[in-house]
Amino acid sequence: MQPIPSTLAPFFQEYDIAKLNPQTDSCTIIERILQFGNRVELRWLFKTYPQEQIAQWVKKFGKAKLPQPHLAFWQIILDINE
């Protein structure tokens, strides 16, 4: 997997971004990029993780982790009817 884009460093201030592992830290990475990522960073996210994995994260954690209107936006984009 590719390393996390350095442009995301401000959104991981409490972490050493170089030590974040895209496989083991996927929940945190998905959360931050869905909430704060720009188009380039979102492209990286969807290249790194299957859309189904991202959709499952939104279904499981979205209500607790994503503020509105972010949650509603990703539910529409990922075709999540809840």
C-alpha atoms as one frame of an Amber mdcrd trajectory, in Angstrom:
protein
   0.000   0.000   0.000   1.078   3.534  -0.668   1.960   5.774   2.271  -0.563
   8.301   3.474  -0.338  11.559   1.477   1.749  14.111   3.342  -0.955  16.719
   2.713  -3.059  14.886   5.317  -0.533  15.442   8.118  -2.531  18.339   9.654
  -5.469  15.962  10.171  -3.334  13.438  12.074  -1.639  15.830  14.494  -1.773
  13.377  17.394  -0.061  10.676  15.284   3.305  10.258  13.640   1.977  10.084
  10.075   5.055   8.156   8.944   4.147   5.384  11.400   0.478   5.104  10.431
  -0.105   1.861   8.613  -2.811   1.922   5.913  -3.747  -1.676   6.750  -3.856
  -1.653  10.535  -4.965   1.963  10.950  -7.600   1.923   8.213 -10.470   3.042
  10.469  -8.691   6.213  11.526  -7.438   6.930   8.014 -10.852   6.429   6.410
 -12.492   8.653   9.031 -10.083  11.546   8.593 -10.034  11.477   4.804 -13.824
  11.247   4.488 -14.109  14.204   6.814 -11.229  16.427   5.697  -9.773  15.118
   2.434  -9.644  17.024  -0.820 -10.154  15.447  -4.250  -6.580  14.161  -4.548
  -6.670  12.642  -1.079 -10.089  11.101  -1.691  -8.790   9.531  -4.910  -5.951
   8.034  -2.891  -8.463   6.698  -0.352 -10.585   4.984  -3.003  -7.484   3.549
  -4.704  -6.153   2.265  -1.407  -9.336   0.758   0.019 -12.178  -1.019  -1.796
 -15.368   1.015  -1.959 -17.153  -1.739  -0.038 -14.713  -1.368   2.876 -15.297
   2.384   2.964 -19.078   1.869   2.798 -18.896  -0.652   5.649 -16.962   1.867
   7.719 -19.644   4.523   7.080 -22.392   2.057   8.037 -20.617   0.985  11.228
 -19.008   4.209  12.451 -20.407   7.065  10.369 -23.136   8.191  12.779 -20.652
   8.439  15.641 -17.606   9.717  13.766 -18.792  11.920  10.879 -20.582  15.218
  11.428 -23.498  16.270   9.296 -23.519  17.035   6.384 -20.508  14.745   5.838
 -22.437  11.640   6.882 -25.383  12.401   4.602 -23.041  13.164   1.689 -21.168
   9.861   2.001 -24.391   7.911   2.449 -25.596   9.331  -0.869 -22.275   8.801
  -2.671 -21.881   5.242  -1.370 -25.590   4.410  -1.878 -26.207   3.640   1.790
 -29.902   3.639   2.672 -30.195   3.881   6.444
